Structures are given as structure tokens and as C-alpha cells.
Amino acid sequence: MDAVQRSIDAPAEAEGGMPAWAVRWMLPVPWLLIVAAVLLEWLTPAAYSYLTLIAAATPLAALVHRPSVTVLAALTSVATMVGLELWLGDGFSRHFAVDLATTVVLAATAVTFAFTRDRARRLLHRVRAVGEAAQLALLRPLPDRLGPVRLAGFYRAADAEALVGGDLYAAVGTPWGIRVVVGDVRGKGNGAVVTVATVLSTFREAAQVQPTLSGIAARIDRALALDQSDLGDGELFATAVLLEFPLDRQAVRVLNRGHVPPLLLDGSGVHTLEAPFALPLGLAELAPEAEAECAHPLTDRQVLLAFTDGVTEARGRDGTFYPLSERLAAHEFAGPAAAVSFVRRDVARWTTCTRDDMVVLGLQRTRGA
């Protein structure tokens, strides 16, 4: 699974926000301006001057080309102006001197801009590489299969420039089975990444040592309480659903801490995987007796879909929420990859823009494992 797959309906963009198709179309424009100026100077009466077209070539080259190409465009522009004046002009007049000086100044400015832009681009690439490495350490790519469970999913951050927002997921193999968490912390964007890190790191550690999902949740509660004390924020919490696929039987155990319940897809339709009510992670002290996990039978033909409310709260062009259950009920899916792929494409068609992070994770228990 691609851990941080970008929105499939987002247009490809070059650096600086310019669409990639626009950059491709602009690549030959500086050279076309120089050629057009030469032809017009040659074919039109001497009373008309088109040297300003040549002056515009280098600034345009600086927008879409590397610095070396921009330097070449600057030298070509100046050489072309001098050559035209020697070929078609009456000597170096004052008017030509002004045009040449203007072109030289514009070319020098454009070349300086091109080198500055290239340096900023390389710095941005390095910063992004560091940021992506740190963020991918949180939301690690999931394998197609983990023990007896097949997995598929996608993650989409609300912030188009971010890889990680306020939603989270993780899956680990443990002595008790395959354990999975899908959740949503308070807030979104970079401000929520600290809480995401706390929840995920605690889950991965606790899943290996705690015999129950309730024990894992309790460890996460304590970790969030420490964050609240250290950061002075008394409202750190996360909704989450914790799942466990035992190794010795066809079932799934569920602990839902204030999260949207998972869906179970099979030949008979779409069913909500119910679990007793419990408050979000970080708020357990308000109602400690309410927490309870439960087990549901699970066959190898059923697909379990866990997701965040960014999916069901995606608004269509008419303002209506995305009806996930109804859209899924109209189709049959051979496995988790097919179900997740459908949701990813269908949400992109449904909504005009993404205002919230979203995670969709499909899981299927395989036969005989």
C-alpha cells in the first residue's frame, strides 16, 4: 500500500504551482520569439522594429528552463540583436543602443533570477526529502499481506503540500494475531502530527506486549495524558478503532474508541461492525467503565473496511455528504484492493475538493491461515 498517496484527481503541477502542461508548452517560446523577431525584421519595412520580442525571450526562459539554458537564451538574444543591426540596420543608432541596453539589463536580471530560483528549488528538494523521511517513519507503507490478513488502502492529507495530517493507521503482527489501528486525532495538518506520532508509536510498542486491545488502548491513554501535561494542552485526544485478527480462528476483535465503525462487505450487502460505545483515546478517565471490546465472526469472503470521517464527510457539488454504505452496496468486490480502489476513485468524483484528511483501509482474512 502506498502510505501517502496523493489525491488522484489533483492536477499535476510543476514547481511554483504552474501546471505541468503549461510548462511544456512554454519551453520553446523564448526561441520562437527570437526567430519571429528575425523574420519580422527581415520581412517588414524598416520603419517597424520588433527587437522587444528578443528582449522578452530571456525572462521567459528563466521561468521554465535551467540556469544554463537561460544563459544561452541571454547570449543568443544579445547576439541576435547585434547581428540584425549589422545586417539590416544603418549602424548603431541611439535608438538601437537603448534597445540593446534594455535587453542586456533584462537578460542579466533574468539570469540572476534563474540561478536564485534553481538554488531555492534544490534547497526545497532537500527539505522535502527530510520531511518525507520523517513522515514516512510515522505512516509506514503496509504490505499486501500480513500473516493471514490481506491489506489494501490509501491515505490522503487535506493539506496538498503535506504527506501526513491528522489521520493515522498502522498494522503489526503480534503473538495474539494481526493488530490494526485506524484513527483521527483532534485537529489536522502539521499541528496534529505530534499527537499522531504519540498514538502510533505507543500502539506499535503496546501491541507487542499487551494481551488485549483494551490494554493497548490504556497505554495510549497514558501516553496522551503525558503529552497533555508536557504540552499544556488538555484537549489532546483521538478517535480510533482497534482491530485484532486472531491467528487461530476466523474472527475479528473490535475496540471502538469514539470512531466511525468499520463496515463489513459480503455478498449480502454492507453491514456495520458494531462495538460497545467508548470515549476517544485520551478521554478514558471520563468514563472508564464504558470501554469494552467484542468479537465478530469473519469469513474469508468478507472484506472489512475501516476508514475515517474524512470519507463520509466529503461533500458533493450539491453539499451532500458522501454516502459510503450506499455506494458500496451497489457493487461487489473480489478483495480489499478492489474495494479501496473503488472508494478512492468514487470519492474523488463525488467531492469538489478535499477539506479533511482521509484514510481507507481494507482487510480480508484468508482461508486456512
Backbone torsions as a table, in degrees:
resi	resn	phi	psi	omega
1	MET	NA	135.8	177.1
2	ASP	-77.9	115.7	-169.6
3	ALA	-64.3	-33.1	-172.3
4	VAL	-134.0	47.7	-176.4
5	GLN	-63.6	132.8	179.6
6	ARG	-73.9	168.2	178.9
7	SER	-59.9	131.0	-177.7
8	ILE	-73.9	-17.8	-178.9
9	ASP	-100.2	7.8	178.8
10	ALA	-81.4	135.0	179.7
11	PRO	-67.8	144.1	175.9
12	ALA	-66.9	132.5	-177.8
13	GLU	-126.9	144.6	172.5
14	ALA	-85.6	175.0	179.0
15	GLU	-62.7	144.0	-178.2
16	GLY	88.7	-0.1	176.8
17	GLY	88.3	-0.7	-179.8
18	MET	-78.8	130.6	178.9
19	PRO	-57.8	142.8	-176.5
20	ALA	-61.1	-36.3	-179.8
21	TRP	-64.9	-34.5	178.6
22	ALA	-67.1	-38.0	178.0
23	VAL	-62.9	-43.8	-179.3
24	ARG	-61.0	-41.1	180.0
25	TRP	-69.0	-29.7	-177.0
26	MET	-83.6	-13.8	-176.1
27	LEU	-54.9	-45.7	-178.1
28	PRO	-86.0	-4.9	-173.0
29	VAL	-59.4	-44.3	179.2
30	PRO	-56.8	-41.5	-178.8
31	TRP	-72.0	-35.7	177.0
32	LEU	-64.7	-35.7	178.2
33	LEU	-64.4	-41.7	179.6
34	ILE	-64.7	-44.9	179.1
35	VAL	-63.5	-43.0	-180.0
36	ALA	-62.4	-39.7	179.2
37	ALA	-63.8	-42.6	179.2
38	VAL	-61.9	-45.4	-179.0
39	LEU	-65.2	-43.5	-178.9
40	LEU	-67.0	-39.7	177.0
41	GLU	-62.2	-34.8	-177.9
42	TRP	-77.7	-39.6	-170.6
43	LEU	-93.1	-15.4	-176.7
44	THR	-106.4	162.5	-179.8
45	PRO	-59.5	155.0	-176.7
46	ALA	-64.3	-18.4	-179.9
47	ALA	-68.2	-17.8	-178.7
48	TYR	-103.0	138.3	179.8
49	SER	-124.6	136.0	-178.6
50	TYR	-123.5	23.6	-178.4
51	LEU	-66.8	-22.1	178.5
52	THR	-64.1	-26.3	176.0
53	LEU	-63.3	-39.1	178.5
54	ILE	-66.6	-38.8	-180.0
55	ALA	-62.3	-28.7	-178.0
56	ALA	-82.1	-12.0	-173.2
57	ALA	-65.3	-46.1	-175.9
58	THR	-67.1	-45.2	176.0
59	PRO	-57.5	-37.8	177.9
60	LEU	-68.1	-38.6	177.7
61	ALA	-62.2	-37.0	-179.3
62	ALA	-64.1	-24.9	-178.5
63	LEU	-74.9	-31.5	-169.3
64	VAL	-126.0	-8.2	-176.1
65	HIS	-114.5	165.1	173.8
66	ARG	-67.7	160.9	179.8
67	PRO	-56.5	-38.5	-178.9
68	SER	-62.4	-39.0	178.3
69	VAL	-70.6	-35.1	177.7
70	THR	-64.4	-41.2	176.5
71	VAL	-61.5	-42.8	178.2
72	LEU	-61.6	-41.0	178.5
73	ALA	-64.6	-38.5	178.9
74	ALA	-64.6	-47.1	179.4
75	LEU	-63.6	-40.1	179.2
76	THR	-64.7	-39.4	-179.6
77	SER	-63.3	-48.9	-178.7
78	VAL	-64.7	-45.1	180.0
79	ALA	-62.8	-38.6	179.7
80	THR	-65.3	-42.2	179.1
81	MET	-62.1	-45.0	179.1
82	VAL	-64.5	-42.7	179.4
83	GLY	-63.3	-41.2	178.1
84	LEU	-63.9	-40.2	-179.3
85	GLU	-66.8	-38.9	178.0
86	LEU	-68.8	-33.6	-176.4
87	TRP	-82.2	-46.9	-171.8
88	LEU	-110.9	-16.2	-173.7
89	GLY	-87.6	-178.4	179.7
90	ASP	-108.8	35.5	-175.4
91	GLY	101.1	175.4	-176.1
92	PHE	-83.9	89.9	-179.6
93	SER	-76.6	168.8	176.9
94	ARG	-63.2	-37.5	179.8
95	HIS	-62.2	-42.5	178.4
96	PHE	-65.9	-38.8	179.8
97	ALA	-59.8	-40.1	177.6
98	VAL	-64.9	-45.4	178.9
99	ASP	-61.1	-42.5	-179.1
100	LEU	-66.6	-42.8	178.9
101	ALA	-62.8	-41.1	178.3
102	THR	-61.9	-43.1	-179.9
103	THR	-64.3	-41.3	179.6
104	VAL	-63.1	-44.3	179.7
105	VAL	-63.3	-46.1	179.3
106	LEU	-62.9	-40.6	-179.6
107	ALA	-65.3	-43.6	179.7
108	ALA	-63.4	-41.7	178.1
109	THR	-64.1	-42.5	-179.4
110	ALA	-65.5	-40.0	178.5
111	VAL	-64.7	-41.7	176.8
112	THR	-60.7	-44.0	177.9
113	PHE	-61.3	-41.3	-178.2
114	ALA	-63.1	-43.3	179.1
115	PHE	-67.8	-38.9	177.9
116	THR	-64.3	-43.2	179.3
117	ARG	-63.4	-41.4	-179.7
118	ASP	-66.1	-39.5	178.4
119	ARG	-64.9	-42.4	178.3
120	ALA	-65.8	-36.5	179.0
121	ARG	-64.1	-44.2	179.9
122	ARG	-65.6	-37.7	176.5
123	LEU	-64.9	-41.7	178.8
124	LEU	-62.4	-39.5	178.5
125	HIS	-62.2	-41.7	179.6
126	ARG	-65.8	-43.1	179.1
127	VAL	-63.1	-42.0	179.2
128	ARG	-64.5	-38.2	179.9
129	ALA	-62.7	-42.0	177.8
130	VAL	-65.5	-44.3	180.0
131	GLY	-63.3	-41.7	179.9
132	GLU	-66.0	-39.2	178.1
133	ALA	-62.4	-42.4	179.5
134	ALA	-67.2	-41.2	-177.5
135	GLN	-72.4	-36.9	177.9
136	LEU	-68.6	-22.2	174.6
137	ALA	-67.4	-26.1	176.6
138	LEU	-81.2	-59.5	-177.9
139	LEU	-99.6	88.2	-175.4
140	ARG	-79.1	145.4	175.5
141	PRO	-59.8	140.5	179.4
142	LEU	-99.2	145.2	177.4
143	PRO	-73.4	164.1	175.7
144	ASP	-66.3	-25.0	-179.9
145	ARG	-146.2	138.5	177.7
146	LEU	-132.0	104.5	-175.0
147	GLY	60.3	-128.4	-179.0
148	PRO	-86.1	10.0	-173.5
149	VAL	-116.2	128.8	171.3
150	ARG	-89.1	140.1	-175.6
151	LEU	-129.9	149.9	170.8
152	ALA	-157.7	154.7	179.1
153	GLY	177.7	177.6	173.3
154	PHE	-149.6	156.3	178.1
155	TYR	-127.7	135.2	177.1
156	ARG	-136.3	119.5	178.7
157	ALA	-83.8	143.6	179.1
158	ALA	-64.8	-36.6	177.6
159	ASP	-80.0	115.1	-175.8
160	ALA	-61.8	-23.2	-177.7
161	GLU	-93.4	-2.2	-177.6
162	ALA	-108.3	153.3	173.9
163	LEU	-94.9	-28.0	-176.8
164	VAL	-128.1	136.5	176.3
165	GLY	-122.8	-130.2	-176.0
166	GLY	-100.3	-0.9	177.2
167	ASP	-95.9	160.0	-175.8
168	LEU	-149.7	158.7	173.4
169	TYR	-156.2	157.7	173.2
170	ALA	-166.9	152.1	176.1
171	ALA	-143.2	132.4	-178.3
172	VAL	-138.6	148.9	171.7
173	GLY	-88.3	136.8	-177.1
174	THR	-137.9	169.9	176.8
175	PRO	-62.1	-20.0	-178.3
176	TRP	-96.8	-4.8	-179.1
177	GLY	133.3	-169.8	178.4
178	ILE	-87.5	123.9	-178.6
179	ARG	-114.3	138.7	-172.6
180	VAL	-133.7	143.5	171.1
181	VAL	-130.8	137.3	171.3
182	VAL	-130.9	128.1	-174.6
183	GLY	-153.4	-180.0	-176.1
184	ASP	-148.1	115.6	-179.7
185	VAL	-86.4	162.7	177.6
186	ARG	-63.7	133.0	-178.8
187	GLY	87.5	-177.2	177.9
188	LYS	-154.4	171.3	-179.3
189	GLY	76.4	-160.5	-175.0
190	ASN	-62.0	-29.4	-178.9
191	GLY	-66.0	-20.3	-178.6
192	ALA	-96.6	-7.6	-173.6
193	VAL	-64.5	-34.9	179.2
194	VAL	-61.2	-44.6	179.2
195	THR	-67.4	-38.5	175.5
196	VAL	-58.1	-44.4	-179.7
197	ALA	-61.7	-41.7	179.8
198	THR	-63.2	-47.1	-177.5
199	VAL	-64.0	-45.9	-175.6
200	LEU	-69.6	-44.2	-179.1
201	SER	-64.7	-39.8	179.0
202	THR	-67.8	-40.9	178.4
203	PHE	-60.3	-46.5	-176.6
204	ARG	-63.2	-37.3	178.8
205	GLU	-74.2	-47.2	-175.5
206	ALA	-68.5	-31.9	-178.8
207	ALA	-61.6	-25.4	-178.1
208	GLN	-85.3	-15.2	-174.0
209	VAL	-124.0	-19.0	-178.4
210	GLN	-92.4	129.3	-177.2
211	PRO	-75.7	-13.6	-177.3
212	THR	-130.6	158.3	175.2
213	LEU	-65.6	-34.0	178.1
214	SER	-62.8	-37.1	177.5
215	GLY	-65.7	-38.4	176.5
216	ILE	-62.5	-47.2	-178.8
217	ALA	-61.1	-38.3	179.1
218	ALA	-63.4	-39.5	177.5
219	ARG	-63.9	-40.4	178.6
220	ILE	-66.1	-38.7	176.4
221	ASP	-57.1	-44.1	-179.0
222	ARG	-68.0	-38.7	179.3
223	ALA	-64.2	-41.0	178.5
224	LEU	-68.3	-33.6	177.0
225	ALA	-64.3	-39.0	176.6
226	LEU	-65.1	-39.4	177.1
227	ASP	-63.3	-40.7	178.2
228	GLN	-59.4	-40.5	-179.9
229	SER	-70.4	-43.0	-177.0
230	ASP	-70.5	-39.1	-175.1
231	LEU	-92.5	-9.3	-178.6
232	GLY	68.6	26.6	-179.9
233	ASP	-116.2	110.9	-177.8
234	GLY	-85.6	8.1	-177.1
235	GLU	-123.3	35.5	174.9
236	LEU	-85.7	116.7	176.6
237	PHE	-155.1	167.4	-179.7
238	ALA	-147.8	133.0	169.3
239	THR	-81.8	144.5	-177.4
240	ALA	-160.7	151.0	169.4
241	VAL	-117.8	128.1	178.8
242	LEU	-107.2	133.2	-176.8
243	LEU	-124.6	148.0	175.2
244	GLU	-137.0	126.8	176.8
245	PHE	-106.8	100.7	-177.3
246	PRO	-60.5	150.5	-179.5
247	LEU	-79.1	-21.2	-170.4
248	ASP	-105.1	2.5	179.0
249	ARG	-158.1	158.5	-178.8
250	GLN	-84.0	85.7	-177.8
251	ALA	-158.5	169.1	173.4
252	VAL	-137.4	132.5	175.0
253	ARG	-97.1	141.3	-173.3
254	VAL	-130.2	134.6	168.9
255	LEU	-129.5	115.8	-176.6
256	ASN	-108.4	116.0	179.7
257	ARG	-106.2	73.7	174.5
258	GLY	73.9	15.8	-174.9
259	HIS	-100.3	162.7	173.4
260	VAL	-63.4	132.1	-174.7
261	PRO	-69.0	148.5	176.5
262	PRO	-66.7	164.6	177.0
263	LEU	-113.9	146.4	178.3
264	LEU	-113.1	121.0	-177.5
265	LEU	-106.5	128.0	173.7
266	ASP	-149.8	-174.1	-176.5
267	GLY	-63.2	-20.5	-177.9
268	SER	-90.8	-4.7	178.4
269	GLY	135.1	-154.4	-177.9
270	VAL	-116.8	126.6	-176.8
271	HIS	-125.2	142.8	176.4
272	THR	-80.7	131.5	178.3
273	LEU	-85.6	95.2	-173.2
274	GLU	-75.5	150.7	175.2
275	ALA	-151.8	153.0	178.9
276	PRO	-57.6	149.5	-179.3
277	PHE	-67.8	140.6	172.3
278	ALA	-150.6	149.6	-179.4
279	LEU	-70.8	159.2	179.3
280	PRO	-58.4	159.9	175.4
281	LEU	-60.6	134.0	-176.6
282	GLY	99.7	-11.6	-179.3
283	LEU	-120.6	16.4	-173.3
284	ALA	-62.4	-28.7	-177.0
285	GLU	-66.2	-16.6	179.8
286	LEU	-76.0	-27.1	178.6
287	ALA	-154.7	68.9	-174.8
288	PRO	-64.5	-27.2	-176.7
289	GLU	-78.1	-10.2	-174.8
290	ALA	-81.2	-15.8	-174.1
291	GLU	-75.5	134.4	177.2
292	ALA	-160.1	141.1	175.2
293	GLU	-107.8	156.7	-177.9
294	CYS	-140.5	164.7	-178.5
295	ALA	-117.3	145.1	176.4
296	HIS	-129.4	138.8	174.4
297	PRO	-65.1	149.2	-176.7
298	LEU	-144.8	122.8	178.6
299	THR	-96.6	167.7	-178.8
300	ASP	-74.4	-6.6	178.0
301	ARG	-96.8	-4.1	-179.4
302	GLN	-98.0	142.2	176.9
303	VAL	-113.2	128.2	177.8
304	LEU	-98.6	129.6	-177.9
305	LEU	-117.2	111.9	174.7
306	ALA	-104.8	141.8	-173.1
307	PHE	-155.8	172.9	176.4
308	THR	-110.0	168.3	-174.7
309	ASP	-72.6	-5.5	172.7
310	GLY	-62.1	-24.9	178.4
311	VAL	-77.3	-54.7	-175.0
312	THR	-74.6	-14.4	177.9
313	GLU	-103.6	9.9	173.5
314	ALA	-69.6	127.6	-175.4
315	ARG	-97.2	138.7	175.7
316	GLY	-80.9	-177.8	-178.4
317	ARG	-63.6	-25.1	178.4
318	ASP	-93.6	5.8	177.6
319	GLY	89.8	-2.3	-178.4
320	THR	-82.4	150.1	178.3
321	PHE	-74.0	153.2	179.5
322	TYR	-68.8	119.7	-177.4
323	PRO	-86.0	82.0	-171.9
324	LEU	-57.8	-51.6	-176.2
325	SER	-60.0	-44.6	-179.0
326	GLU	-65.0	-39.2	-179.8
327	ARG	-68.8	-38.0	178.6
328	LEU	-70.1	-35.1	-176.0
329	ALA	-64.4	-21.7	-177.5
330	ALA	-84.3	2.5	-177.0
331	HIS	-136.5	160.1	172.3
332	GLU	-116.6	142.4	-174.5
333	PHE	-126.0	135.2	-177.4
334	ALA	-76.9	-20.0	-178.1
335	GLY	-172.0	-179.0	-176.6
336	PRO	-64.2	-35.5	-179.0
337	ALA	-63.4	-40.8	179.7
338	ALA	-66.1	-41.4	-179.8
339	ALA	-65.6	-45.3	-179.3
340	VAL	-65.6	-41.4	179.3
341	SER	-62.0	-39.2	178.1
342	PHE	-63.5	-46.7	-178.8
343	VAL	-61.9	-43.3	-178.5
344	ARG	-59.2	-46.9	179.8
345	ARG	-71.0	-39.6	-174.2
346	ASP	-70.0	-39.7	177.3
347	VAL	-64.3	-40.4	179.3
348	ALA	-62.3	-36.1	177.6
349	ARG	-74.4	-31.5	-173.5
350	TRP	-74.7	-46.1	-170.8
351	THR	-97.3	149.4	178.5
352	THR	-81.8	-30.0	177.2
353	CYS	-157.8	157.8	-179.0
354	THR	-98.4	116.0	-179.2
355	ARG	-104.6	-3.9	-177.6
356	ASP	-141.5	154.2	174.2
357	ASP	-65.4	155.0	175.9
358	MET	-147.7	143.9	174.4
359	VAL	-129.7	135.9	169.8
360	VAL	-130.5	125.8	-178.3
361	LEU	-128.6	122.4	177.2
362	GLY	-104.9	136.6	-177.5
363	LEU	-136.4	143.1	179.3
364	GLN	-143.5	128.4	178.7
365	ARG	-80.1	126.0	-176.7
366	THR	-86.9	159.0	-175.8
367	ARG	-72.3	140.0	170.7
368	GLY	73.9	6.8	-178.9
369	ALA	-97.2	NA	NA
